[in-house]
Amino acid sequence: MTDAQPMIEAAGVIKNFRRKTDLAERIAMRVGLAQEPGTVHALDDVSLSIRRGEVVGLVGESGCGKSTFGRAVAGMLPLTGGVVRRNGQDIAKLKGAEARAMRLATQIIFQDPMSSLNPRKKVLEIIGEAPRLHGLVARGGVRNLVEGLMDQVGLDPAMINRYPHQFSGGQRQRIGIARALAVNPDFLICDESIAALDVSIQAQVINLLVRLRQDLSLTLLFISHDLSVVRYISDRVVIMYLGRVVESAPTDRVFAAARHPYTQALLEEIPRIDRRGHRFSSVKGEIPSPMNPPGGCHFHPRCPLAMDRCRVERPMLKQAGRDHAVACHLDGGFGRPKPTLFPTQSTLQAAESGLL
Amino acid sequence: MIAARIRGESMGARIARGLLSSPKATIAAIICVVLITSAILAPLIAPQNPYDLTEIDFFDAKLPPMSEGYTGMTYLLGTDGQGRDMLSAMLYGLRTSLAVGVTAGLLAMMVGTALGLVAAYRGGVIDSFIMRFVDLMLGFPTILVALMILVVFGQGVDKVILALVFVQWAYFARAVRATAMVETGKEYAEAARCLGIPAWRIMGGHILPNCLPPLIVIATIQVAGAIAAEATLSFLGIGLPITEPSLGLLIANGYQVMLAGLYWMSVYPGLLLLVLVFSVNIVGDRLREILNPRLAQ
């Protein structure tokens, strides 16, 4: 499964959003009547590589930049800085046929099954339009192709002439998956693809994705805010907080030995049957505004273990084991080990200095 | 709207059901259909051809309604100064008025829709440029701009249509842009971009069909507006040439003798114009209620 070269490599990706100003506003700003609109730092130097065949789960609170990262990797957004490489090639520099091939090879499965399908098109057109337009299938073969795809995602091909409103949420999501598969992608970005579905349907759609991944040897970037879902499907989990990656590790390791205080806080809040009496407390405080992120480590205002250093110095991602990277100043850069066993030297020191 | 979608009702069926559920709108729709049909069939149903001089007798000039003429024919709505049957002249006038109004309305719709779509989809400088131009157009009084165009280009059916398109496209552009911006932000438009579908196809094939409801409403009301504006221009004497009399021109012709007691030459075309514009507007208002999910109960 593992290649030497990563299939997708994001290096130092930065994406800022700025509200556009028109001429009148710019004049008003010149003379001091209006304020300069703030910049949203959606992605703040994100590096991440995905190996061929891997399923990477990208987790974080809403507003942390997960979806923006997905769009950036798909080449749908011009980047403010950094590069996204696919098989070693910068996707922003591709031209013509190569750019088109790259665009089709990465597809997105969207979140909202209501708005992600055009309400005025039949399933046949929704799934069949792109392959027909790109000449991936002969004119007469479109119907066959669409029927095959519907079968593959578990839809009855007899429903080929129906409109999206005639389907349930789960079925609509399957149509979305079939639409993406129609152009033969090898990399799928699932952007909260199951968040809008009922729990019983979620399981079906996840199982479908797992099966398709095996059948078609797909690579998946699975974006979600739900750790338990990610745990089920992912080989590796990447945790984002406010535009930065804070921890990245193989799935088992995240759940057994998370290092970053934020990851640990997220894990604490997964409902478990053996902790029925547990009183849930969300991570203290609100996620800060990405327009004005806190200095140093973005998580320090909410971190129970924050030190002086965290307020001024940004922690870089450091190796904390095989395939495991953490961005935290604690414990010599290894974050804090699971707090149940023995407190390490650094946490003891932190406790003594009144930070705990 | 959502309820209708769940029921799986097509837009046509929804419009028909909505129109029929209001007696006022039903009557207005029937009047519209009758008027449009009689305008199309004018050569078949009109008692005489008002343009054929051999059918017109000058001795029948200025006869009041219901009087019998030299030729033995009864003039239901009287005759005009040249002895033309008013009813026939009105049917032909209605034909011209409707043709000009509908053509101008549809052309304005095409121009405005295309520009509105491009503005919404492209955004940025193109959007600002188009929309500032729209603001400029909407800032001028309609009739004033139309007058200026006709003064510059001269008379004629094509010139009137040009003038009407010029003053009306901005309404379409503004309405389409607003809806298209909402639709462009939806995930299906993003999915289409992700699938490498060309921009013009996303605009025309994906976004435009979802902008239809407000477009239908605006189109209906703007057609009524175009008919009224054309009548105004013709009444002022700079619209259609005298050889193709529209309702506005008929009103203008009769207007000169109205105070002499020959009311029918001007009042009947005026009434017909009123009924036509009024009915189209009522249908348009009802369409707005049917197609706007916020106004629907």
Interface residues (C-beta under 8 A of the other chain):
Chain A: K20 D22 L23 A74 M76 R100 R103 L104 T106 Q107 I108 F110 Q111 D112 S115 S116 L117 N118 P119 R120 K121 E129 A130 L133 H134 Y163 H165 Q166 G176 R179 V183
Chain B: R5 I6 G8 G123 G124 S128 K186 E187 Y188 E190 A191 A192 R193 C194 L195 G196 I197 P198 R201 G205 H206 P209 N210
